[in-house]
Each structure stands twice: as structure tokens, then as C-alpha cells.
Amino acid sequence: MSPWTRRHWIFDLDGTLTHAVHDFGEVRRLLGLPPGADILGTLAGAPPTDAPRLRRLLEDWEWAQVERARPADDALRLIEALRRDGRPLGVLTRNTRPIALRTLEVCGLADAFDPAWVLGRDEAPAKPDPGGLRHLLGAWGALPEDGVFVGDYLYDLQAGRAAGMMTVHVARGVAHAWPEWTDVRVERLDALLPR
């Protein structure tokens, strides 16, 4: 089934609506985390004496990335088509909401998203927890089977599947594939436009 048949669309932000600019290896080194560690999960379990300093370091690093953000070439076309069709659009990100809103502004996408429908890690549990997706669907009065979650990473797909939504993996040339979590895999967002 085509995602276009679903009315309610929620997007991951970094690497999905934007070009990927974050070097997560760099931030893990900055925070003293092992390679591959879940950054937010590790910080959540940090000792109370270290956690505030680590969270500040992470947020400072994230803010430093914002002005480098650029929209994915294929994002603008899809988002504009969805807006013209009157579809509710949301964002669920592991960033903070202020960072997400500024990123959307820098990328020229802010007008497409009601700020109330942009959720960060302080408004919803971090993906892969589906809580943020369920919150947005509830705000829209929508059923999961009428929703699409679009992302570029495993946590996005796991969250979408756990919420009962159609999952779209935007691969953009990467070798990683998670077919057990993916309903539709595309290289470009505009491939989701109806033919």
C-alpha cells in the first residue's frame, strides 16, 4: 500500500527532512561515551552528579549544528504537496523542541509545521518509544492505521511500528536496511509522491 493513502504524516528531522550533518561519533567522544552508545539512553542513566553537565554539553553541541542545517533537496517538494492536500504534519525528534523549531526555520520548513506538532525529547519519550507518535495521532483524532512515520534510522522505524503506523525508511544511499521494521524503503522523499 502506498503511504500516500495515509492522511497523517510525522517525520523525523535530522537526516530525514534535513541533510545529515551530525557526527554522532564526535558527540560520543565529547561526552565520553563508548562508540555506538545510545546517547540519550546513556545520559538518562548517568549519575546525578554528572547528568546535568553531560546534558548541557550535548545541548550546546546540538545548538552548534543548527545553523549548518539544510533541507534535504527532496523534502521541500513532498512537504509542499502534503500541505496543498491539507494533511496534518508533525515532527518527532530526539533533539529538543527549540532546536527542532530553529532547524525547521533555518531550512525554510517552519511554515509547514504547527509548533504544537513538533515534539522533542522534553515533550515525549525518546524514540524508539512510540509515545510521541501516539500523542500526535491523539491530538489529531487519528487512528494509527491512518498514519505514516518517515525516518532515516532504526529508532524511527521501531517507534513507528510500535505505534501501529506505516513506516518509511529514507535510505539515501546508505547500506543499512531494517526490513523487519520497514514498510516502504525509498532513496528520496519525493519518491513518496503519487505517480
Backbone as a chain_set.jsonl record, in Angstrom:
{"seq": "MSPWTRRHWIFDLDGTLTHAVHDFGEVRRLLGLPPGADILGTLAGAPPTDAPRLRRLLEDWEWAQVERARPADDALRLIEALRRDGRPLGVLTRNTRPIALRTLEVCGLADAFDPAWVLGRDEAPAKPDPGGLRHLLGAWGALPEDGVFVGDYLYDLQAGRAAGMMTVHVARGVAHAWPEWTDVRVERLDALLPR", "coords": {"N": [[0.846, -1.188, 0.0], [0.493, 2.232, -0.737], [2.115, 4.934, 0.933], [0.853, 7.346, 0.453], [-1.832, 6.972, 0.671], [-2.381, 7.267, 3.3], [-3.365, 9.642, 5.752], [-2.199, 11.2, 7.836], [0.906, 12.486, 8.621], [4.075, 12.055, 10.011], [7.335, 13.127, 10.716], [10.759, 12.286, 11.197], [13.516, 14.439, 11.99], [16.46, 15.283, 11.633], [18.525, 14.238, 9.049], [16.41, 13.189, 7.749], [14.289, 15.127, 7.03], [16.216, 16.977, 6.735], [19.562, 17.442, 5.426], [21.952, 15.141, 6.582], [23.971, 16.254, 9.122], [25.048, 15.809, 11.533], [27.627, 14.481, 13.475], [27.689, 11.779, 15.127], [29.578, 10.178, 16.308], [31.482, 12.034, 17.036], [30.093, 13.515, 19.041], [29.722, 11.503, 20.913], [32.361, 11.037, 21.689], [32.933, 13.56, 22.797], [31.24, 13.485, 25.001], [32.286, 11.393, 26.352], [31.416, 8.795, 25.866], [31.031, 5.323, 24.942], [31.751, 4.015, 21.612], [28.956, 3.783, 19.448], [27.072, 3.876, 21.497], [23.805, 4.5, 22.826], [23.003, 7.707, 22.938], [21.102, 9.413, 24.319], [19.887, 7.501, 25.959], [22.059, 6.628, 27.492], [22.746, 9.011, 28.808], [20.436, 9.348, 30.308], [20.769, 7.404, 32.202], [22.95, 8.306, 33.58], [24.998, 9.149, 36.442], [23.579, 11.269, 38.978], [25.315, 13.321, 39.662], [26.797, 13.773, 37.367], [25.007, 14.011, 35.224], [23.614, 16.593, 34.662], [25.736, 18.219, 33.646], [26.565, 16.714, 31.416], [24.234, 16.743, 29.867], [24.085, 19.484, 29.314], [26.435, 19.806, 27.782], [25.752, 18.207, 25.579], [23.481, 19.591, 24.58], [24.606, 22.099, 23.973], [26.359, 21.327, 21.937], [24.474, 20.405, 20.068], [23.094, 22.803, 19.482], [25.142, 24.114, 18.196], [25.172, 22.847, 15.76], [22.901, 23.653, 14.427], [22.771, 25.96, 12.682], [24.059, 25.011, 10.508], [22.292, 23.405, 9.255], [20.507, 22.141, 6.462], [17.822, 21.878, 4.169], [16.763, 18.683, 3.028], [17.062, 18.004, -0.396], [14.893, 16.777, -1.607], [12.886, 17.042, 0.223], [11.386, 19.441, 0.38], [9.658, 19.439, -1.825], [7.964, 17.217, -1.325], [6.831, 17.934, 1.183], [5.496, 20.311, 0.52], [3.559, 19.322, -1.279], [2.068, 17.679, 0.429], [1.089, 19.61, 2.202], [-0.475, 21.199, 0.459], [-2.461, 19.401, 0.011], [-3.723, 19.428, 2.392], [-2.961, 17.893, 4.616], [-2.359, 16.848, 7.973], [0.741, 17.553, 9.53], [3.578, 16.477, 11.337], [6.457, 16.552, 13.548], [8.752, 14.419, 15.068], [11.413, 14.27, 17.122], [14.675, 13.456, 18.453], [16.05, 15.583, 19.328], [15.942, 18.715, 21.195], [12.879, 20.565, 21.484], [13.054, 23.433, 21.014], [15.443, 23.479, 19.493], [14.688, 21.906, 17.315], [12.619, 23.492, 16.22], [14.059, 25.769, 15.463], [15.78, 24.617, 13.605], [13.959, 23.829, 11.609], [13.171, 26.382, 10.834], [15.605, 27.483, 9.827], [15.873, 25.827, 7.657], [13.801, 26.554, 6.032], [11.347, 25.365, 6.404], [9.601, 25.884, 8.428], [7.016, 27.041, 8.251], [5.445, 24.952, 7.447], [4.845, 23.34, 9.567], [2.902, 23.189, 12.405], [3.887, 24.57, 15.428], [3.006, 23.295, 17.757], [2.88, 20.711, 17.023], [5.377, 19.748, 16.803], [7.54, 17.778, 18.336], [9.962, 17.269, 20.821], [12.617, 15.784, 22.779], [11.922, 16.556, 25.341], [9.213, 16.802, 25.373], [8.174, 14.362, 24.76], [8.728, 10.83, 25.209], [11.957, 9.604, 24.252], [12.539, 8.38, 20.949], [13.281, 4.95, 20.476], [10.744, 4.775, 21.672], [7.238, 4.849, 21.299], [5.631, 6.892, 22.24], [5.536, 9.7, 21.582], [4.589, 9.672, 18.951], [2.088, 8.512, 19.321], [0.956, 10.515, 20.869], [0.771, 12.685, 19.026], [-0.941, 11.578, 17.062], [-3.208, 11.245, 18.655], [-3.773, 13.94, 19.253], [-4.631, 14.764, 16.791], [-6.866, 13.268, 16.511], [-6.652, 10.866, 15.176], [-6.36, 7.536, 13.861], [-3.876, 4.957, 14.297], [-3.565, 3.425, 11.968], [-4.003, 5.217, 9.972], [-1.775, 6.697, 9.798], [1.579, 7.748, 8.981], [4.979, 7.239, 9.585], [8.006, 8.718, 8.969], [11.379, 8.18, 8.583], [15.003, 8.044, 9.007], [16.459, 6.239, 10.442], [16.977, 3.334, 12.539], [15.695, 3.62, 15.091], [13.572, 5.311, 14.465], [11.998, 3.735, 12.787], [11.385, 1.609, 14.489], [9.882, 2.951, 16.447], [7.697, 3.862, 14.919], [6.568, 1.427, 14.063], [5.902, 0.292, 16.559], [3.93, 2.057, 17.3], [1.949, 1.357, 15.605], [1.835, 2.401, 13.077], [2.324, 3.039, 9.513], [5.595, 2.537, 8.338], [8.272, 4.361, 6.943], [11.357, 4.094, 5.509], [13.883, 6.259, 4.847], [16.484, 5.921, 2.935], [18.619, 7.019, 1.398], [20.989, 6.166, -0.045], [22.459, 4.774, 1.879], [23.809, 1.777, 3.288], [22.601, 0.458, 5.365], [19.807, -1.428, 6.261], [16.643, -2.162, 7.48], [14.618, -4.34, 7.164], [12.685, -5.738, 8.619], [11.45, -3.824, 10.124], [10.473, -2.013, 8.375], [8.081, -0.686, 6.197], [7.998, 0.653, 3.748], [10.672, 1.453, 1.658], [12.692, 4.071, 0.595], [14.819, 6.046, -1.517], [14.682, 8.722, -1.82], [12.704, 11.424, -0.562], [10.774, 12.558, -2.258], [10.027, 10.428, -3.772], [7.847, 9.404, -2.585], [5.68, 10.74, -3.461], [2.513, 10.693, -5.208], [2.215, 8.79, -8.191]], "CA": [[0.0, 0.0, 0.0], [1.258, 3.473, -0.826], [1.951, 5.855, 2.058], [0.004, 8.474, 0.076], [-3.21, 6.676, 1.079], [-2.494, 7.637, 4.713], [-3.603, 11.085, 5.836], [-1.429, 11.879, 8.89], [2.32, 12.239, 8.378], [5.021, 12.522, 11.025], [8.696, 12.986, 10.202], [11.996, 12.539, 11.926], [14.064, 15.696, 11.476], [17.837, 15.245, 11.128], [18.799, 13.135, 8.142], [15.169, 12.859, 7.038], [13.897, 16.385, 6.389], [17.444, 17.746, 6.508], [20.79, 16.696, 5.138], [22.592, 14.715, 7.826], [25.191, 16.999, 9.431], [25.505, 15.438, 12.872], [28.623, 13.43, 13.628], [27.372, 11.224, 16.443], [30.839, 9.711, 16.882], [32.084, 13.212, 17.668], [29.423, 13.855, 20.297], [30.01, 10.439, 21.891], [33.701, 11.319, 22.227], [32.793, 14.747, 23.63], [30.562, 13.104, 26.24], [32.995, 10.273, 26.97], [30.608, 7.588, 25.723], [31.627, 4.345, 24.032], [31.219, 4.016, 20.243], [27.679, 3.106, 19.255], [26.175, 4.007, 22.649], [22.605, 5.328, 22.691], [23.389, 8.929, 23.65], [20.084, 9.832, 25.281], [19.721, 6.417, 26.932], [23.205, 6.649, 28.395], [22.619, 10.199, 29.664], [19.336, 9.118, 31.256], [21.272, 6.551, 33.274], [24.17, 8.878, 34.161], [24.873, 9.53, 37.85], [23.041, 12.62, 39.153], [26.4, 14.308, 39.742], [27.312, 14.016, 36.014], [23.956, 14.166, 34.215], [23.367, 17.971, 34.185], [26.873, 18.683, 32.842], [26.525, 15.993, 30.141], [23.096, 17.264, 29.097], [24.483, 20.816, 28.824], [27.397, 19.595, 26.7], [25.01, 17.71, 24.419], [22.64, 20.642, 24.016], [25.498, 23.093, 23.355], [26.822, 20.728, 20.681], [23.338, 20.39, 19.138], [22.861, 24.172, 19.019], [26.224, 24.47, 17.268], [24.892, 22.229, 14.461], [21.651, 24.148, 13.847], [22.933, 26.891, 11.563], [24.58, 24.241, 9.367], [21.202, 22.588, 8.717], [19.995, 22.432, 5.126], [16.752, 20.935, 3.858], [17.027, 17.67, 2.011], [16.565, 18.509, -1.679], [13.631, 16.142, -1.929], [11.908, 17.271, 1.291], [10.513, 20.591, 0.114], [8.633, 19.047, -2.799], [6.986, 16.356, -0.656], [6.116, 18.689, 2.22], [4.572, 21.236, -0.148], [2.436, 18.541, -1.812], [1.247, 17.267, 1.573], [0.402, 20.821, 2.686], [-1.527, 21.555, -0.514], [-3.528, 18.413, 0.166], [-4.342, 19.651, 3.696], [-2.663, 16.808, 5.548], [-1.64, 17.217, 9.193], [2.157, 17.189, 9.507], [4.253, 16.615, 12.61], [7.861, 16.164, 13.663], [9.181, 13.806, 16.322], [12.872, 14.243, 17.072], [15.394, 13.252, 19.71], [16.566, 16.898, 19.714], [14.975, 19.483, 21.976], [11.905, 21.25, 20.646], [13.59, 24.694, 20.485], [16.424, 23.199, 18.437], [13.93, 21.439, 16.15], [11.924, 24.626, 15.615], [15.061, 26.609, 14.793], [16.246, 23.866, 12.434], [12.923, 23.973, 10.582], [13.245, 27.768, 10.363], [16.817, 27.608, 9.008], [15.674, 25.036, 6.428], [12.669, 27.051, 5.265], [10.23, 24.435, 6.566], [8.848, 26.214, 9.642], [5.615, 27.33, 7.959], [4.727, 23.709, 7.155], [4.595, 22.582, 10.788], [2.398, 23.871, 13.585], [4.842, 24.303, 16.506], [2.439, 22.354, 18.732], [3.026, 19.356, 16.489], [6.813, 19.453, 16.761], [7.863, 17.241, 19.653], [11.339, 16.888, 21.092], [12.836, 14.823, 23.864], [11.318, 17.024, 26.584], [7.758, 16.707, 25.239], [7.796, 12.965, 24.54], [9.858, 9.907, 25.409], [12.821, 9.499, 23.074], [12.411, 7.206, 20.094], [12.209, 4.231, 19.79], [9.464, 4.773, 22.368], [6.226, 5.392, 20.397], [4.759, 7.832, 22.942], [5.355, 10.954, 20.846], [3.732, 9.407, 17.795], [0.724, 8.329, 19.838], [0.48, 11.835, 21.293], [0.374, 13.461, 17.854], [-2.14, 10.968, 16.485], [-4.314, 11.581, 19.548], [-4.095, 15.365, 19.078], [-5.334, 14.89, 15.516], [-8.023, 12.374, 16.487], [-6.364, 9.917, 14.096], [-6.005, 6.161, 14.19], [-2.537, 4.622, 13.814], [-3.58, 2.891, 10.6], [-4.071, 6.328, 9.027], [-0.561, 7.477, 9.996], [2.869, 7.37, 8.395], [6.155, 7.833, 10.218], [9.094, 8.723, 7.99], [12.658, 8.418, 9.237], [16.201, 7.509, 8.36], [17.242, 5.396, 11.351], [16.278, 2.214, 13.163], [14.8, 4.062, 16.165], [12.371, 5.858, 13.834], [11.196, 2.62, 12.296], [10.877, 0.877, 15.647], [8.827, 3.76, 17.064], [6.527, 3.821, 14.04], [5.957, 0.092, 14.115], [5.301, 0.126, 17.888], [2.722, 2.889, 17.339], [0.968, 0.797, 14.674], [1.804, 3.234, 11.873], [3.16, 2.641, 8.392], [6.947, 3.077, 8.485], [9.01, 4.639, 5.714], [12.794, 4.279, 5.725], [14.557, 7.072, 3.84], [17.822, 5.343, 2.995], [19.575, 7.941, 0.766], [22.262, 5.566, -0.414], [23.153, 4.048, 2.942], [23.683, 0.327, 3.183], [21.774, -0.076, 6.448], [18.406, -1.706, 5.955], [15.965, -2.863, 8.565], [13.367, -4.747, 6.509], [11.685, -6.201, 9.586], [10.809, -2.644, 10.708], [10.198, -1.084, 7.28], [7.007, -0.991, 5.247], [8.392, 1.224, 2.461], [12.046, 1.983, 1.677], [12.922, 4.96, -0.542], [16.088, 6.772, -1.522], [14.352, 10.153, -1.81], [11.363, 11.696, -0.055], [9.789, 12.814, -3.32], [9.553, 9.141, -4.313], [6.579, 9.096, -1.917], [4.596, 11.448, -4.159], [1.753, 9.794, -6.076], [2.691, 8.745, -9.594]], "C": [[0.887, 1.246, 0.0], [1.051, 4.328, 0.424], [0.987, 6.992, 1.739], [-1.452, 8.232, 0.471], [-3.443, 7.02, 2.552], [-2.548, 9.157, 4.83], [-2.629, 11.816, 6.755], [0.045, 11.481, 8.803], [3.17, 12.854, 9.486], [6.424, 12.186, 10.523], [9.713, 13.069, 11.328], [12.587, 13.805, 11.3], [15.432, 15.506, 10.823], [18.079, 14.0, 10.279], [17.572, 12.68, 7.369], [14.679, 14.091, 6.292], [15.111, 17.251, 6.063], [18.557, 16.832, 6.017], [21.421, 16.33, 6.478], [23.887, 15.501, 8.023], [25.788, 16.583, 10.771], [26.513, 14.299, 12.812], [28.45, 12.863, 15.033], [28.592, 10.591, 17.106], [31.535, 10.843, 17.621], [31.425, 13.521, 19.005], [29.628, 12.767, 21.343], [31.388, 10.656, 22.515], [33.657, 12.512, 23.174], [32.21, 14.394, 25.0], [31.246, 11.949, 26.967], [32.216, 8.973, 26.919], [31.296, 6.614, 24.781], [31.013, 4.436, 22.632], [29.908, 3.236, 20.181], [26.687, 3.239, 20.4], [24.966, 4.862, 22.287], [22.833, 6.566, 23.557], [22.362, 9.302, 24.71], [19.857, 8.767, 26.351], [20.842, 6.401, 27.949], [23.123, 7.841, 29.338], [21.513, 10.026, 30.695], [19.791, 8.268, 32.439], [22.528, 7.083, 33.945], [23.951, 9.217, 35.632], [24.385, 10.976, 37.975], [24.124, 13.698, 39.238], [26.93, 14.676, 38.353], [26.243, 14.441, 35.011], [23.738, 15.61, 33.768], [24.495, 18.495, 33.29], [26.848, 18.014, 31.457], [25.384, 16.492, 29.258], [23.412, 18.646, 28.524], [25.461, 20.692, 27.653], [26.686, 19.149, 25.425], [24.203, 18.83, 23.778], [23.481, 21.747, 23.372], [25.989, 22.596, 22.003], [25.705, 20.742, 19.642], [23.059, 21.794, 18.599], [23.929, 24.588, 18.004], [25.992, 23.899, 15.865], [23.751, 22.917, 13.707], [21.869, 25.016, 12.616], [23.539, 26.212, 10.335], [23.478, 23.451, 8.671], [20.768, 23.082, 7.341], [18.891, 21.428, 4.825], [17.231, 19.887, 2.86], [16.364, 18.143, 0.717], [15.159, 18.004, -1.982], [12.537, 16.418, -0.903], [10.908, 18.358, 0.936], [9.36, 20.211, -0.813], [7.548, 18.193, -2.139], [6.169, 17.141, 0.356], [5.115, 19.647, 1.588], [3.366, 20.495, -0.7], [1.506, 18.093, -0.691], [0.462, 18.456, 2.127], [-0.738, 21.216, 1.759], [-2.74, 20.639, -0.362], [-4.189, 18.502, 1.549], [-4.078, 18.57, 4.732], [-1.951, 17.326, 6.795], [-0.204, 16.693, 9.143], [2.761, 17.426, 10.886], [5.708, 16.206, 12.509], [8.058, 15.546, 15.039], [10.683, 13.604, 16.23], [13.452, 13.959, 18.447], [16.131, 14.528, 20.127], [15.598, 17.536, 20.706], [14.035, 20.19, 21.005], [12.431, 22.599, 20.149], [14.616, 24.485, 19.367], [15.703, 22.751, 17.171], [13.237, 22.603, 15.45], [12.9, 25.544, 14.88], [15.594, 25.916, 13.537], [15.236, 23.984, 11.301], [12.951, 25.381, 9.984], [14.435, 27.961, 9.418], [16.628, 26.922, 7.654], [14.497, 25.515, 5.584], [11.433, 26.164, 5.356], [9.3, 24.809, 7.717], [7.367, 26.432, 9.374], [4.792, 26.061, 7.734], [4.272, 22.975, 8.414], [4.087, 23.491, 11.896], [3.362, 23.56, 14.731], [4.316, 23.33, 17.566], [2.621, 20.909, 18.301], [4.483, 19.011, 16.195], [7.21, 19.044, 18.172], [9.324, 16.846, 19.731], [11.412, 15.976, 22.302], [12.268, 15.278, 25.204], [9.792, 16.941, 26.556], [7.279, 15.266, 25.123], [8.993, 12.075, 24.846], [10.658, 9.779, 24.112], [12.513, 8.227, 22.284], [13.537, 6.229, 20.462], [10.889, 4.125, 20.55], [8.419, 5.44, 21.457], [5.348, 6.478, 21.009], [4.503, 9.131, 22.195], [4.455, 10.789, 19.636], [2.282, 9.244, 18.237], [0.12, 9.666, 20.279], [-0.022, 12.651, 20.094], [-0.885, 12.884, 17.21], [-3.363, 11.3, 17.335], [-4.742, 13.031, 19.397], [-4.885, 15.592, 17.794], [-6.618, 14.071, 15.473], [-7.885, 11.298, 15.425], [-6.06, 8.529, 14.644], [-4.613, 5.853, 13.642], [-2.522, 4.138, 12.365], [-3.784, 3.975, 9.539], [-2.83, 7.216, 9.135], [0.648, 6.873, 9.325], [3.953, 8.017, 9.239], [7.34, 7.619, 9.298], [10.39, 9.054, 8.709], [13.807, 7.728, 8.535], [16.967, 6.52, 9.232], [16.341, 4.348, 12.009], [15.292, 2.675, 14.231], [13.492, 4.641, 15.61], [11.425, 4.731, 13.437], [10.599, 1.82, 13.448], [9.744, 1.637, 16.33], [7.552, 3.705, 16.226], [5.808, 2.497, 14.098], [5.26, -0.121, 15.452], [4.018, 0.942, 18.027], [1.63, 2.364, 16.409], [0.836, 1.573, 13.383], [2.574, 2.571, 10.737], [4.53, 3.286, 8.58], [7.607, 3.224, 7.118], [10.463, 4.89, 6.09], [13.363, 5.072, 4.549], [16.033, 6.717, 3.899], [18.904, 6.251, 2.43], [20.964, 7.335, 0.569], [23.003, 4.839, 0.683], [22.875, 2.557, 2.823], [22.762, -0.255, 4.246], [20.345, -0.275, 5.974], [17.836, -2.499, 7.121], [14.612, -3.33, 8.041], [12.28, -5.2, 7.483], [10.929, -5.047, 10.24], [10.265, -1.692, 9.647], [9.047, -1.562, 6.408], [7.371, -0.519, 3.849], [9.798, 1.776, 2.616], [12.229, 2.82, 0.416], [14.298, 5.599, -0.403], [15.862, 8.278, -1.393], [12.93, 10.336, -1.3], [10.349, 11.912, -1.166], [9.367, 11.546, -4.06], [8.227, 8.743, -3.68], [5.398, 9.833, -2.551], [3.831, 10.474, -5.048], [2.244, 9.89, -7.517], [1.556, 9.072, -10.546]], "O": [[1.916, 1.283, 0.674], [-0.071, 4.436, 0.919], [0.368, 7.549, 2.645], [-2.224, 9.183, 0.592], [-4.588, 7.058, 3.002], [-1.861, 9.87, 4.099], [-2.268, 12.958, 6.469], [0.39, 10.303, 8.897], [3.002, 14.02, 9.846], [6.666, 11.107, 9.981], [9.546, 13.824, 12.285], [12.197, 14.194, 10.199], [15.55, 15.563, 9.599], [17.87, 12.871, 10.722], [17.679, 11.878, 6.441], [14.654, 14.105, 5.061], [15.039, 18.145, 5.22], [18.498, 15.612, 6.174], [21.416, 17.137, 7.407], [24.794, 15.426, 7.195], [26.91, 16.968, 11.101], [26.272, 13.277, 12.169], [28.992, 13.394, 16.002], [28.641, 10.478, 18.331], [32.105, 10.642, 18.694], [32.115, 13.764, 19.995], [29.701, 13.066, 22.535], [31.564, 10.48, 23.721], [34.275, 12.481, 24.238], [32.631, 14.932, 26.024], [30.836, 11.57, 28.064], [32.334, 8.139, 27.816], [32.062, 7.029, 23.912], [29.876, 4.885, 22.485], [29.773, 2.17, 20.783], [25.56, 2.758, 20.286], [25.084, 5.829, 21.535], [22.851, 6.468, 24.784], [22.714, 9.487, 25.875], [19.657, 9.096, 27.521], [20.605, 6.184, 29.137], [23.396, 7.709, 30.531], [21.633, 10.5, 31.825], [19.263, 8.395, 33.544], [23.117, 6.402, 34.784], [22.831, 9.54, 36.028], [24.746, 11.818, 37.153], [23.87, 14.86, 38.918], [27.459, 15.773, 38.172], [26.541, 15.152, 34.052], [23.68, 15.844, 32.561], [24.228, 19.147, 32.28], [27.083, 18.674, 30.446], [25.548, 16.645, 28.047], [23.053, 18.947, 27.386], [25.327, 21.395, 26.65], [26.973, 19.643, 24.335], [24.238, 18.999, 22.559], [23.1, 22.276, 22.328], [26.03, 23.355, 21.035], [25.945, 21.05, 18.475], [22.815, 21.964, 17.405], [23.642, 25.33, 17.064], [26.55, 24.405, 14.891], [23.643, 22.782, 12.488], [21.204, 24.814, 11.6], [23.531, 26.781, 9.243], [23.709, 22.884, 7.603], [20.675, 24.284, 7.096], [19.005, 20.256, 5.183], [18.013, 20.186, 1.957], [15.232, 18.626, 0.738], [14.339, 18.727, -2.548], [11.379, 16.066, -1.129], [9.709, 18.202, 1.17], [8.22, 20.622, -0.596], [6.357, 18.414, -2.363], [4.944, 17.027, 0.386], [3.994, 19.778, 2.079], [2.247, 20.996, -0.598], [0.285, 18.125, -0.848], [-0.708, 18.314, 2.482], [-1.837, 21.532, 2.215], [-3.882, 21.046, -0.575], [-5.109, 17.74, 1.846], [-4.893, 18.359, 5.631], [-1.041, 18.149, 6.692], [0.039, 15.547, 8.766], [2.492, 18.443, 11.526], [6.138, 15.599, 11.528], [7.591, 16.079, 16.046], [11.172, 12.865, 15.375], [12.808, 14.189, 19.471], [16.773, 14.548, 21.178], [14.556, 16.961, 21.02], [14.371, 20.384, 19.837], [12.276, 22.9, 18.966], [14.642, 25.246, 18.4], [16.066, 23.169, 16.072], [13.263, 22.692, 14.223], [12.594, 26.038, 13.795], [15.829, 26.568, 12.52], [15.618, 24.216, 10.154], [12.777, 25.553, 8.777], [14.288, 28.535, 8.339], [17.153, 27.376, 6.638], [14.223, 24.942, 4.529], [10.569, 26.208, 4.48], [8.311, 24.117, 7.957], [6.536, 26.043, 10.195], [3.565, 26.1, 7.823], [3.416, 22.093, 8.345], [4.759, 24.448, 12.282], [3.634, 22.387, 14.986], [5.097, 22.621, 18.2], [2.529, 19.993, 19.117], [4.773, 18.092, 15.43], [7.214, 19.865, 19.089], [9.858, 16.184, 18.841], [10.4, 15.466, 22.781], [12.142, 14.465, 26.119], [9.15, 17.003, 27.604], [6.105, 14.981, 25.361], [10.139, 12.514, 24.753], [10.099, 9.838, 23.016], [12.264, 7.161, 22.848], [14.653, 6.67, 20.734], [9.987, 3.426, 20.088], [8.696, 6.5, 20.896], [4.41, 6.942, 20.361], [3.373, 9.618, 22.174], [3.65, 11.668, 19.33], [1.366, 9.771, 17.607], [-1.071, 9.916, 20.088], [-1.105, 13.234, 20.142], [-1.795, 13.632, 16.853], [-4.431, 11.601, 16.801], [-5.936, 13.329, 19.411], [-5.709, 16.503, 17.717], [-7.379, 14.163, 14.509], [-8.878, 10.865, 14.839], [-5.562, 8.384, 15.761], [-4.209, 6.427, 12.63], [-1.577, 4.409, 11.625], [-3.744, 3.687, 8.343], [-2.819, 8.341, 8.635], [0.737, 5.661, 9.126], [3.866, 9.199, 9.574], [7.643, 6.495, 8.898], [10.492, 10.088, 9.37], [13.62, 6.942, 7.606], [18.01, 6.013, 8.818], [15.117, 4.473, 12.027], [14.167, 2.178, 14.281], [12.432, 4.479, 16.215], [10.226, 4.769, 13.712], [9.443, 1.402, 13.387], [8.754, 1.034, 16.745], [6.458, 3.524, 16.761], [4.58, 2.448, 14.173], [4.151, -0.653, 15.492], [3.121, 0.566, 18.781], [0.508, 2.87, 16.423], [-0.156, 1.43, 12.667], [3.373, 1.661, 10.961], [4.616, 4.459, 8.943], [7.516, 2.345, 6.261], [10.767, 5.78, 6.885], [13.33, 4.618, 3.406], [16.75, 7.155, 4.799], [20.02, 6.251, 2.948], [21.975, 7.916, 0.965], [24.094, 4.324, 0.437], [21.831, 2.141, 2.319], [22.203, -1.336, 4.06], [19.753, 0.613, 5.36], [18.485, -3.391, 7.667], [13.575, -2.787, 8.422], [11.091, -5.06, 7.199], [9.88, -5.262, 10.847], [9.662, -0.673, 9.983], [9.039, -2.7, 5.939], [7.088, -1.208, 2.869], [10.093, 2.481, 3.581], [11.96, 2.356, -0.692], [14.859, 5.678, 0.69], [16.731, 9.012, -0.922], [12.055, 9.513, -1.568], [9.195, 11.501, -1.044], [8.452, 11.584, -4.883], [7.55, 7.844, -4.179], [4.245, 9.57, -2.208], [4.417, 9.534, -5.586], [2.636, 10.96, -7.984], [1.753, 9.086, -11.761]]}, "num_chains": 1, "name": "protein.A"}
